[in-house]
Amino acid sequence: MIPGMNPRKMQQMMKKMGMSQVDIPATEVIIKTPEVDLIIRNPGVSKVNMMGQDTLQVTGDIEELPREPIKVEISEEDIKTVVEQTGVSEEKAKEVLEKNEGDLAASIMELSQ
């Protein structure tokens, strides 16, 4: 909150403005991005609602961990299925399956367009 301000007075002011705040007793917060995982230890988490919109405020000790690329095994059967459904070469089918992390439906849809 605001340093030096009475917490009770602050709550009253927030209520008049249509705001509410609830502390969440979290023990760890993890935010996953495509490149890194953000691990927040000893977090202070507050949920603030203002005019029907919820916002989370998180403070704590932040650690960034790089994400390991996911290596997906592509089976010959999956490659053949994509080739049969789309008419592309086996090399192209394998390339698109790897890009889509082995997702047959997404690969077939992409190659069919």
C-alpha positions in Angstrom: 0.0 0.0 0.0 1.0 3.6 0.5 3.8 4.0 3.2 2.7 5.9 6.3 -1.1 5.6 5.6 -3.4 3.9 8.0 -4.3 0.5 6.4 -7.9 0.8 7.6 -8.3 4.2 6.1 -6.8 2.9 2.8 -9.4 0.1 2.8 -12.2 2.6 3.3 -10.9 4.8 0.4 -10.6 1.8 -1.9 -14.2 0.7 -1.0 -15.5 4.2 -1.9 -13.7 3.9 -5.3 -15.3 0.5 -6.0 -12.0 -1.4 -5.3 -11.4 -4.4 -3.2 -8.2 -6.2 -2.4 -7.7 -9.8 -1.1 -4.4 -11.3 -0.1 -3.7 -14.8 -1.5 -1.6 -17.1 0.7 0.6 -18.4 -2.1 3.8 -20.3 -1.4 5.3 -20.1 -4.9 4.3 -18.4 -8.2 5.4 -19.8 -11.5 5.1 -17.9 -14.8 5.9 -19.8 -17.9 6.9 -18.0 -21.1 8.2 -19.6 -24.3 11.8 -18.7 -23.4 12.0 -18.8 -19.6 10.2 -19.9 -16.4 9.9 -17.2 -13.8 9.8 -18.7 -10.3 8.8 -16.3 -7.5 9.7 -17.5 -4.1 8.4 -16.0 -0.9 5.6 -14.3 -2.8 3.2 -11.6 -1.7 0.2 -12.0 -3.9 -2.8 -9.6 -3.8 -5.9 -9.8 -6.0 -7.4 -6.4 -6.7 -10.8 -6.0 -8.2 -11.6 -2.6 -9.7 -14.8 -2.1 -11.6 -15.2 -5.8 -12.2 -11.7 -6.3 -13.5 -9.4 -8.6 -11.5 -5.7 -7.9 -11.3 -3.0 -9.8 -9.5 0.0 -8.1 -7.9 2.9 -10.3 -7.2 6.1 -9.4 -5.3 8.9 -11.7 -4.1 12.3 -13.2 -4.9 12.4 -13.8 -8.7 14.5 -16.5 -10.3 14.6 -16.9 -14.1 15.2 -20.4 -15.5 15.7 -20.9 -19.3 13.3 -23.3 -20.8 14.6 -26.5 -22.4 13.4 -27.1 -25.9 10.9 -30.0 -26.1 12.3 -32.8 -28.2 9.4 -34.8 -29.6 9.8 -38.3 -31.1 8.0 -38.4 -34.5 7.0 -42.0 -35.4 7.1 -43.3 -39.0 3.4 -44.0 -38.6 2.7 -40.3 -37.9 4.8 -39.3 -40.9 3.0 -41.7 -43.2 -0.4 -40.5 -41.9 0.5 -36.9 -42.7 1.8 -37.9 -46.2 -1.3 -39.8 -47.0 -3.6 -37.0 -45.8 -1.7 -34.1 -47.5 0.3 -35.6 -50.4 3.6 -33.9 -49.3 7.0 -35.6 -49.1 8.0 -37.5 -46.0 10.7 -34.9 -45.3 8.2 -32.0 -45.4 5.7 -34.0 -43.2 8.5 -34.7 -40.6 9.5 -31.1 -40.6 6.0 -29.8 -40.0 5.3 -32.5 -37.4 8.5 -31.4 -35.5 7.5 -27.8 -35.7 4.0 -28.6 -34.3 5.5 -30.8 -31.6 4.0 -34.0 -33.0 0.5 -32.7 -33.3 -1.0 -34.6 -36.2 -4.2 -32.5 -36.6 -2.3 -29.2 -36.6 0.3 -30.5 -39.1 -2.3 -31.9 -41.5 -4.3 -28.6 -41.2 -1.2 -26.5 -41.9 -0.1 -28.6 -44.9 -3.7 -28.7 -46.3 -3.9 -25.0 -46.7 
